Amino acid sequence: MDDLVRENIKKLKPYSSARSEYRGEAEVFLDANENSYGSPVVLTIPDEKGPGAQLHRYPDPLQWQLKKELSKVKGVPPQNIFVGNGSDEVIDIAFRIFCEPGKDNVIVCPPTYGMYRVCADINDVEAKEILLTDDFQLDVEGILAAIDKNTKLIFICSPNNPTGNNMNRLDIEVLLNNFHGIILIDEAYINFSNQKPFLQELTEYENLVVMHTLSKAWGLAALRLGLGFASEKIIDLFNKVKPPYNINQSSQQLGLHALLSLKEVNINIKKTVEQRDWVSTELRRFKFIKKIFPSDSNFILVEVDDADKIYQYLLLQRIIVRNRTKEPLCKNCIRITIGTTEENKKLIKALENYA
Ligand SMILES: Cc1ncc(COP(=O)(O)O)c(C=O)c1O
């Protein structure tokens, strides 16, 4: 593991914040130059009584309460969890820990989530693109052949955005067993999938990072809570590099509150999956729909006769879908997020009037 980490990160003396230096019970906090007179607003959590959140105090830099609750839900110990300001922060920090700008490279497998490449570009790291196969699976041989001594990260998105399908588990295991860099499996959509997450494997593979998010199944995109699960060694590196208070107090508290509402979340997942089937069935009626790709996510990729035309038509009906026609292997494809029952009905009705 040590030889994968950038020299400057190995040597880094992380910022020591007032709240990370102090542990224990105190009465008077005069250590962090906060405003002791309070804040003009109070954060109150629905259904919770009490004084509300202390917004004039810096939040817990390591979000232990949130991690303890996440630990119960995910079955991963708190010290193996990193919380990022969205998954995008997890991705960016991985680059900053492991990739030497202008020298190292990573492997991404398009068509896939665009931020892997954008983060590579921002960090001046080459992104080698090994396209998925025609059935949207990993080209394992191509990936293995592309690895060189400077390859530090491989990004695998499963279920994949925008194709919607799971990657074959055995292919991922082959890569885990044959690559000595870090494999990041982005499971943002795992709650909509039949596949089980790669979390149990964390004890087996020291070079595995699994990413989840509270933005999708948990319905908390606005809070920006992305999760990284990995060995303690990797989590310590993430904590060393992250901004001291990367998760604000309201996100920590509201996230914690949501984690206690598992039942409601599961109901919404069930509705989404049912609606995914309904929308897929309805779409089959239309001649201009050429192919509906099977989905394990909360969206469907659909091949149509003319993606630009349908996209523009729906826009006029005030319905926005994602035109993916410019993505490799996605010519004339649009990606449709599964909406509420009403929204989905509107979409199908609009398509009925499309000539
Ligand atoms: C595969 C994938 N990973 C991560 C994200 C972003 O997640 P977050 O909201 O946690 O940054 C998305 C958002 O669409 C996504 O499709």
The ligand as an SDF file (V2000), in Angstrom:
LIG
                    3D

 16 16  0  0  0  0  0  0  0  0999 V2000
  -22.3180    6.6510  -10.6350 C   0  0  0  0  0  0  0  0  0  0  0  0
  -22.4420    7.8960   -9.8450 C   0  0  0  0  0  0  0  0  0  0  0  0
  -21.6340    8.0910   -8.8090 N   0  0  0  0  0  0  0  0  0  0  0  0
  -21.7330    9.2090   -8.0590 C   0  0  0  0  0  0  0  0  0  0  0  0
  -22.6540   10.1780   -8.3460 C   0  0  0  0  0  0  0  0  0  0  0  0
  -22.6920   11.4340   -7.5240 C   0  0  0  0  0  0  0  0  0  0  0  0
  -23.0320   11.1750   -6.2510 O   0  0  0  0  0  0  0  0  0  0  0  0
  -23.0150   12.3360   -5.1480 P   0  0  0  0  0  0  0  0  0  0  0  0
  -24.3010   13.0410   -5.2190 O   0  0  0  0  0  0  0  0  0  0  0  0
  -22.8080   11.5770   -3.8750 O   0  0  0  0  0  0  0  0  0  0  0  0
  -21.8300   13.2320   -5.4540 O   0  0  0  0  0  0  0  0  0  0  0  0
  -23.5220   10.0110   -9.4140 C   0  0  0  0  0  0  0  0  0  0  0  0
  -24.5160   11.0730   -9.7150 C   0  0  0  0  0  0  0  0  0  0  0  0
  -25.2720   11.0570  -10.6160 O   0  0  0  0  0  0  0  0  0  0  0  0
  -23.4160    8.8520  -10.1830 C   0  0  0  0  0  0  0  0  0  0  0  0
  -24.2150    8.6430  -11.2410 O   0  0  0  0  0  0  0  0  0  0  0  0
  1  2  1  0
  2  3  1  0
  2 15  2  0
  3  4  2  0
  4  5  1  0
  5  6  1  0
  5 12  2  0
  6  7  1  0
  7  8  1  0
  8  9  2  0
  8 10  1  0
  8 11  1  0
 12 13  1  0
 12 15  1  0
 13 14  2  0
 15 16  1  0
M  END
$$$$
